[in-house]
Amino acid sequence: MTSPDSGSPSPIWNSLPDDVQGAVLTYVREAELPPQSVIEFVIARFLELDTPLSEDRAIPTDDTSLLAELPPSLQTRMKQYASEIEVPPEFVIELAIAHFLDPDSVTFDDCRVRVQSDLVEWLKQLHKNQAATAS
C-alpha cells in the first residue's frame, strides 16, 4: 500500500502493516489531512503533547531513523517516554498508533483496527485549531 501524499512514502508509513495503513488512510481521507499529519497528531495525543506541530518542523538531516522525520518536540518527548518505560523510541510510534486505532492494544499484533467517527472529528478540529494558530 502506498501513501497518498505526493513524493515518496515516509519511513514511518513504510513501517506500518497494510491493515494499519488502511485504517490511517481512512482517517486521512475523512479528516482531509496528509498521512504525516495524522501520524504526528496521533503520536502527540498519545504523549499528551500540546505543542502546535505546524510550527515545530523537523530540520532535514542525514538521519534515516523513524524519529528523524518527526518534529523536534515529538522526538524529544518520544525519547523521554521511551526512556521512562525502557523501550526503543521507535516502539513508541507503534504504541501510539496501535492505541489510537484500538485503545486496548499495545502493538500492531494485538490491534483490532477500527475507525471511529469521534476521532475523525477530533483530527479535523485539531487541524483547524493548528491552522488558526499558524495564521
Contact map, one row per residue, 1 for C-alpha under 8 A:
111000000000000001001100000000000000000000000000000000000000000000000000000000000000000000000000000000000000000000000000000000000000000
111100001000010000000000000000000000000000000000000000000000000000000000000000000000000000000000000000000000000000000000000000000000000
111110011000100000000000000000000010000000000000000000000000000000000000000000000000000000000000000000000000000000000000000000000000000
011111000000000000000000000000000110000000000000000000000000000000000000000000000000000000000000000000000000000000000000000000000000000
001111111000000000000000000000000110000000000000000000000000000000000000000000000000000000000000000000000000000000000000000000000000000
000111110000000000000000000000000000000000000000000000000000000000000000000000000000000000000000000000000000000000000000000000000000000
000011111000000000000000000000000000000000000000000000000000000000000000000000000000000000000000000000000000000000000000000000000000000
001011111100000000000000000000000000000000000000000000000000000000000000000000000000000000000000000000000000000000000000000000000000000
011010111110110000000000000000000000000000000000000000000000000000000000000000000000000000000000000000000000000000000000000000000000000
000000011111110000000000000000000001000000000000000000000000000000001000000000000000000000000000000000000000000000000000000000000000000
000000001111111000000000000000000000000000000000000000000000000011000000000000000000000000000000000000000000000000000000000000000000000
000000000111111100000000000000000000000000000000000000000000000001000000000000000000000000000000000000000000000000000000000000000000000
001000001111111100001000000000000011000000000000000000000000000000000000000000000000000000000000000000000000000000000000000000000000000
010000001111111100000000000000000000000000000000000000000000000000000000000000000000000000000000000000000000000000000000000000000000000
000000000011111110000000000000000000000000000000000000000000000000000000000000000000000000000000000000000000000000000000000000000000000
000000000001111111011000000000000000000000000000000000000000000000000000000000000000000000000000000000000000000000000000000000000000000
000000000000001111111000000000000000000000000000000000000000000000000000000000000000000000000000000000000001000000000000000000000000000
100000000000000111111100000000000000000000000000000000000000000000000000000000000000000000000000000000000000000000000000000000000000000
000000000000000011111110000000000000000000000000000000000000000000000000000000000000000000000000000000000000000010000000000000000000000
000000000000000111111111000000000000000000000000000000000000000000000000000000000000000000000000000000000001000010000000000000000000000
100000000000100111111111100000000000000000000000000000000000000000000000000000000000000000000000000000000000000000000000000000000000000
100000000000000001111111110000000000000000000000000000000000000000000000000000000000000000000000000000000000000000000000000000000000000
000000000000000000111111111000000000000000000000000000000000000000000000000000000000000000000000000010000000000011100000000000000000000
000000000000000000011111111100000010010000000000000000000000000000000000000000000000000000000000000000000000000000000000000000000000000
000000000000000000001111111110000010000000000000000000000000000000000000000000000000000000000000000000000000000000000000000000000000000
000000000000000000000111111111000000000000000000000000000000000000000000000000000000000000000000000000000000000000100000000000000000000
000000000000000000000011111111110000010000000000000000000000000000000000000000000000000000000000000000000000000000100001000000000000000
000000000000000000000001111111111110010000000000000000000000000000000000000000000000000000000000000000000000000000000000000000000000000
000000000000000000000000111111111000000000000000000000000000000000000000000000000000000000000000000000000000000000000000000000000000000
000000000000000000000000011111110000000000000000000000000000000000000000000000000000000000000000000000000000000000000001000000000000000
000000000000000000000000001111111000000000000000000000000000000000000000000000000000000000000000000000000000000000000001101100000000000
000000000000000000000000001111111100000000000000000000000000000000000000000000000000000000000000000000000000000000000000000100000000000
000000000000000000000000000110111110110000000000000000000000000000000000000000000000000000000000000000000000000000000000000000100000000
000110000000000000000000000100011111110000000000000000000000000000000000000000000000000000000000000000000000000000000000000000000000000
001110000000100000000001100100001111111000000000000000000000000000000000000000000000000000000000000000000000000000000000000000000000000
000000000100100000000000000000000111111100000000000000000000000000000000000000000000000000000000000000000000000000000000000000000000000
000000000000000000000000000000001111111110000000000000000000000000000000000000000000000000000000000000000000000000000000000000000000000
000000000000000000000001001100001111111111000000000000000000000000000000000000000000000000000000000000000000000000000000001000000000000
000000000000000000000000000000000011111111100000000000000000000000000000000000000000000000000000100000000000000000000000000000000000000
000000000000000000000000000000000001111111110000000010000000000000000100010000000000000000000000000000000000000000000000000000000000000
000000000000000000000000000000000000111111111000000010000000000000000000000000000000000000000000000000000000000000000000001000000000000
000000000000000000000000000000000000011111111100000000000000000000000000000000000000000000000001100100000000000000000000000000000000000
000000000000000000000000000000000000001111111110000000000000000000000000010000000000000000001001100000000000000000000000000000000000000
000000000000000000000000000000000000000111111111110000000000000000000000010000000000000000000000000000000000000000000000000000000000000
000000000000000000000000000000000000000011111111110000000000000000000000000000000000000000000000000000000000000000000000000000000000000
000000000000000000000000000000000000000001111111100000000000000000000000000000000000000000000001001100000000000000000000000000000000000
000000000000000000000000000000000000000000111111100000000000000000000000000011001000000000000001000000000000000000000000000000000000000
000000000000000000000000000000000000000000011111110000000000000000000000000000000000000000000000000000000000000000000000000000000000000
000000000000000000000000000000000000000000011111111000000000000000000000010010000000000000000000000000000000000000000000000000000000000
000000000000000000000000000000000000000000011001111100000000000000000000000000000000000000000000000000000000000000000000000000000000000
000000000000000000000000000000000000000000000000111110010000000000000000100000000000000000000000000000000000000000000000000000000000000
000000000000000000000000000000000000000000000000011111110000000000000000000000000000000000000000000000000000000000000000000000000100100
000000000000000000000000000000000000000110000000001111111000000000000010100000000000000000000000000000000000000000000000000000000100000
000000000000000000000000000000000000000000000000000111111000000000000000000000000000000000000000000000000000000000000000000000000110010
000000000000000000000000000000000000000000000000000111111000000000000000000000000000000000000000000000000000000000000000000000000000010
000000000000000000000000000000000000000000000000001111111100000000000011100000000000000000000000000000000000000000000000000000000000000
000000000000000000000000000000000000000000000000000011111110000000000111000000000000000000000000000000000000000000000000000000000000000
000000000000000000000000000000000000000000000000000000011111000000011111000000000000000000000000000000000000000000000000000000000000000
000000000000000000000000000000000000000000000000000000001111100000000000000000000000000000000000000000000000000000000000000000000000000
000000000000000000000000000000000000000000000000000000000111110000011000000000000000000000000000000000000000000000000000000000000000000
000000000000000000000000000000000000000000000000000000000011111000010000000000000000000000000000000000000000000000000000000000000000000
000000000000000000000000000000000000000000000000000000000001111100000000000000000000000000000000000000000000000000000000000000000000000
000000000000000000000000000000000000000000000000000000000000111110010000000000000000000000000000000000000000000000000000000000000000000
000000000000000000000000000000000000000000000000000000000000011111010000000000000000000000000000000000000000000000000000000000000000000
000000000010000000000000000000000000000000000000000000000000001111111000000000000000000000000000000000000000000000000000000000000000000
000000000011000000000000000000000000000000000000000000000000000111111100000000000000000001000000000000000000000000000000000000000000000
000000000000000000000000000000000000000000000000000000000000000011111100001000000000000011000000000000000000000000000000000000000000000
000000000000000000000000000000000000000000000000000000000101101111111110001000000000000000000000000000000000000000000000000000000000000
000000000100000000000000000000000000000000000000000000000101000011111110000000000000000000000000000000000000000000000000000000000000000
000000000000000000000000000000000000000100000000000000001100000001111111011000000000000000000000000000000000000000000000000000000000000
000000000000000000000000000000000000000000000000000010011100000000011111111000000000000000000000000000000000000000000000000000000000000
000000000000000000000000000000000000000000000000000000011100000000000111111100000000000000000000000000000000000000000000000000000000000
000000000000000000000000000000000000000000000000001010010000000000000011111110000000000000000000000000000000000000000000000000000000000
000000000000000000000000000000000000000100110000100000000000000000000111111111000000000000000000000000000000000000000000000000000000000
000000000000000000000000000000000000000000000000000000000000000000110111111111100000000000000000000000000000000000000000000000000000000
000000000000000000000000000000000000000000000000000000000000000000000001111111110000000000000000000000000000000000000000000000000000000
000000000000000000000000000000000000000000000010100000000000000000000000111111111000000000000000000000000000000000000000000000000000000
000000000000000000000000000000000000000000000010000000000000000000000000011111111100000010010000000000000000000000000000000000000000000
000000000000000000000000000000000000000000000000000000000000000000000000001111111110000010000000000000000000000000000000000000000000000
000000000000000000000000000000000000000000000000000000000000000000000000000111111111000000000000000000000000000000000000000000000000000
000000000000000000000000000000000000000000000010000000000000000000000000000011111111100010010000000000000000000000000000000000000000000
000000000000000000000000000000000000000000000000000000000000000000000000000001111111111110110000000000000000000000000000000000000000000
000000000000000000000000000000000000000000000000000000000000000000000000000000111111111110000000000000000000000000000000000000000000000
000000000000000000000000000000000000000000000000000000000000000000000000000000011111110000000000000000000000000000000000000000000000000
000000000000000000000000000000000000000000000000000000000000000000000000000000001111111000000000000000000000000000000000000000000000000
000000000000000000000000000000000000000000000000000000000000000000000000000000000111111100000000000000000000000000000000000000000000000
000000000000000000000000000000000000000000000000000000000000000000000000000000000110111110110000000000000000000000000000000000000000000
000000000000000000000000000000000000000000000000000000000000000000000000000000000110011111110000000000000000000000000000000000000000000
000000000000000000000000000000000000000000000000000000000000000000100000000001101110001111111000000000000000000000000000000000000000000
000000000000000000000000000000000000000000000000000000000000000001100000000000000000000111111100000000000000000000000000000000000000000
000000000000000000000000000000000000000000000000000000000000000000000000000000000100001111111110000000000000000000000000000000000000000
000000000000000000000000000000000000000000000000000000000000000000000000000001001100001111111111000000000000000000000000000000000000000
000000000000000000000000000000000000000000100000000000000000000000000000000000000000000011111111100000000000000000000000000000000000000
000000000000000000000000000000000000000000000000000000000000000000000000000000000000000001111111110000000111000000000000000000000000000
000000000000000000000000000000000000000000000000000000000000000000000000000000000000000000111111111000000110000000000000000000000000000
000000000000000000000000000000000000000001100110000000000000000000000000000000000000000000011111111100000000000000000000000000000000000
000000000000000000000000000000000000001001100000000000000000000000000000000000000000000000001111111110000000000000000000000000000000000
000000000000000000000000000000000000000000000000000000000000000000000000000000000000000000000111111111101111001000000000000000000000000
000000000000000000000000000000000000000000000100000000000000000000000000000000000000000000000011111111111110001000000000000000000000000
000000000000000000000000000000000000000001000100000000000000000000000000000000000000000000000001111111100000000000000000000000000000000
000000000000000000000010000000000000000000000000000000000000000000000000000000000000000000000000111111100000001111100000000000000000000
000000000000000000000000000000000000000000000000000000000000000000000000000000000000000000000000011111111000001111000000000000000000000
000000000000000000000000000000000000000000000000000000000000000000000000000000000000000000000000011111111000000000000000000000000000000
000000000000000000000000000000000000000000000000000000000000000000000000000000000000000000000000001001111100001000000000000000000000000
000000000000000000000000000000000000000000000000000000000000000000000000000000000000000000000000011001111111011100000000000000000000000
000000000000000000000000000000000000000000000000000000000000000000000000000000000000000000000110011000011111011000000000000000000000000
000000000000000000000000000000000000000000000000000000000000000000000000000000000000000000000110011000001111111000000000000000000000000
000000000000000010010000000000000000000000000000000000000000000000000000000000000000000000000100010000001111111000000000000000000000000
000000000000000000000000000000000000000000000000000000000000000000000000000000000000000000000000000000000011111000000000000000000000000
000000000000000000000000000000000000000000000000000000000000000000000000000000000000000000000000000000001111111100000000000000000000000
000000000000000000000000000000000000000000000000000000000000000000000000000000000000000000000000011011011111111110000000000000000000000
000000000000000000000000000000000000000000000000000000000000000000000000000000000000000000000000000011001000011111000000000000000000000
000000000000000000110010000000000000000000000000000000000000000000000000000000000000000000000000000011000000001111100000000000000000000
000000000000000000000010000000000000000000000000000000000000000000000000000000000000000000000000000011000000000111110000000000000000000
000000000000000000000010011000000000000000000000000000000000000000000000000000000000000000000000000010000000000011111011000000000000000
000000000000000000000000000000000000000000000000000000000000000000000000000000000000000000000000000000000000000001111111000000000000000
000000000000000000000000000000000000000000000000000000000000000000000000000000000000000000000000000000000000000000111111100000000000000
000000000000000000000000000000000000000000000000000000000000000000000000000000000000000000000000000000000000000000011111110000000000000
000000000000000000000000000000000000000000000000000000000000000000000000000000000000000000000000000000000000000000111111111000000000000
000000000000000000000000001001100000000000000000000000000000000000000000000000000000000000000000000000000000000000111111111100000000000
000000000000000000000000000000100000000000000000000000000000000000000000000000000000000000000000000000000000000000001111111110000000000
000000000000000000000000000000000000000000000000000000000000000000000000000000000000000000000000000000000000000000000111111111000000000
000000000000000000000000000000100000010010000000000000000000000000000000000000000000000000000000000000000000000000000011111111100000000
000000000000000000000000000000110000000000000000000000000000000000000000000000000000000000000000000000000000000000000001111111110000000
000000000000000000000000000000000000000000000000000000000000000000000000000000000000000000000000000000000000000000000000111111111000000
000000000000000000000000000000000000000000000000000000000000000000000000000000000000000000000000000000000000000000000000011111111100000
000000000000000000000000000000001000000000000000000000000000000000000000000000000000000000000000000000000000000000000000001111111110000
000000000000000000000000000000000000000000000000000000000000000000000000000000000000000000000000000000000000000000000000000111111111000
000000000000000000000000000000000000000000000000000000000000000000000000000000000000000000000000000000000000000000000000000011111111100
000000000000000000000000000000000000000000000000000111000000000000000000000000000000000000000000000000000000000000000000000001111111110
000000000000000000000000000000000000000000000000000001000000000000000000000000000000000000000000000000000000000000000000000000111111111
000000000000000000000000000000000000000000000000000000000000000000000000000000000000000000000000000000000000000000000000000000011111111
000000000000000000000000000000000000000000000000000100000000000000000000000000000000000000000000000000000000000000000000000000001111111
000000000000000000000000000000000000000000000000000001100000000000000000000000000000000000000000000000000000000000000000000000000111111
000000000000000000000000000000000000000000000000000000000000000000000000000000000000000000000000000000000000000000000000000000000011111
